[in-house]
Amino acid sequence: MTDEAAKPGHKMFTSMQDAIALVTGGASGIGQACAARLADQGARVVIVDVHSSPGHSSIATKHKNHVEFVVADVTNESQMLSVVEYIRGKYRRLDIVITSAGICEFQPTFNFDNNEPHKLDTFQKILTVNTLGTFNTIRLTAGLIGLNAPDADGLRGVIVIIGSTTGIEAEMGLVAYSASKAAIHSMTLPLAREFASVGIRVVTVAPGLTDTPMFRVNPAAAQEGAKKKWASLAAVPKRLVTAEEVAHMVTAVIENRAVNGEIIRVDGAARNF
Ligand SMILES: NC(=O)c1ccc[n+]([C@@H]2O[C@H](COP(=O)([O-])OP(=O)(O)OC[C@H]3O[C@@H](n4cnc5c(N)ncnc54)[C@H](O)[C@@H]3O)[C@@H](O)[C@H]2O)c1
């Protein structure tokens, strides 16, 4: 990083090599692919995640000087404030935020076989991590992005939210997850409008079924079933989305300054799950 880049008030990055990025959920799956792609393009990336997965150590080793890992829970105000203070202290600025931290769990709203309603704490946990955690990250990081001096377009930075096609149309059993993703989709336009005055774009990338550890925790038979169903619904390609394809869209959004306030599907035109 140049001395100029280290000064607060430095204009928004013109190439990834000048950019400082924060990626929540960056130790795994889509977040990790985003962090790797940004680092490959020269950005400095701070990953925020709750655990030290093997994925985290491999990404940190591969991108030694470009990726660092900070343990924090996106739902925790003081931990996320500490992350922002850490970035402010070390880099003096922040340009890109990608919110990829999330959890998913299947549960019927009412199980008619054993008369069991959906657990309220499961619903609460999913909404807390996916929705509140995303909002917490955005509300605490926007101020630091806003300190960048605006460029000729009045831009200071960009926030990319990882949504999901399940926020638009989801299969049964995913009521909590679907609600959590629909909620963050709904934040996109009001956030883009609110942050327009300071030049921060806000865009949601909504992946379809993506081959990541979140998907692979399912039993093998369930994975095979979901793959077949997805293939039958997708126009083309008739396979799961890859984390790298999602990361590709995320970096396209970061680079394309005209994209704002939009929800972009990455799903091979799969519909009606
Ligand atoms: N895999 C899919 O099919 C798919 C499809 C659409 C959207 N998504 C979304 O993409 C995002 C990434 O999912 P993924 O598939 O890469 O899953 P993943 O499980 O591989 O990665 C999610 C990461 O988020 C982290 N995380 C969870 N709770 C956290 C918390 N409270 N604080 C900080 N980090 C936390 C996890 O530790 C993990 O590293 C999620 O928001 C998910 O909802 C996934």
The ligand as an ORCA input file, in Angstrom:
! r2SCAN-3c Opt
* xyz 0 1
  N     -24.619    -22.426     -0.662
  C     -25.753    -22.016     -1.217
  O     -26.472    -22.777     -1.890
  C     -26.164    -20.570     -1.089
  C     -27.118    -20.094     -1.994
  C     -27.524    -18.778     -1.900
  C     -27.009    -17.958     -0.918
  N     -26.091    -18.439     -0.035
  C     -25.592    -17.510      0.978
  O     -24.213    -17.306      0.774
  C     -23.603    -16.946      2.009
  C     -22.388    -17.823      2.203
  O     -22.842    -19.175      2.314
  P     -21.938    -20.412      1.887
  O     -22.761    -21.278      1.033
  O     -20.622    -19.918      1.431
  O     -21.861    -21.138      3.309
  P     -20.634    -21.519      4.221
  O     -21.235    -22.214      5.380
  O     -19.601    -22.192      3.412
  O     -20.065    -20.091      4.680
  C     -20.741    -19.278      5.595
  C     -19.716    -18.657      6.522
  O     -20.401    -17.747      7.401
  C     -19.811    -17.889      8.672
  N     -20.711    -17.441      9.731
  C     -21.863    -18.035     10.146
  N     -22.379    -17.347     11.174
  C     -21.554    -16.302     11.409
  C     -21.552    -15.246     12.359
  N     -22.523    -15.121     13.279
  N     -20.540    -14.336     12.306
  C     -19.549    -14.447     11.391
  N     -19.489    -15.441     10.477
  C     -20.477    -16.353     10.494
  C     -19.528    -19.387      8.790
  O     -18.593    -19.666      9.829
  C     -19.000    -19.697      7.410
  O     -17.601    -19.526      7.340
  C     -24.658    -17.125      3.080
  O     -25.200    -15.872      3.405
  C     -25.698    -17.999      2.402
  O     -26.968    -17.780      2.940
  C     -25.647    -19.722     -0.108
*
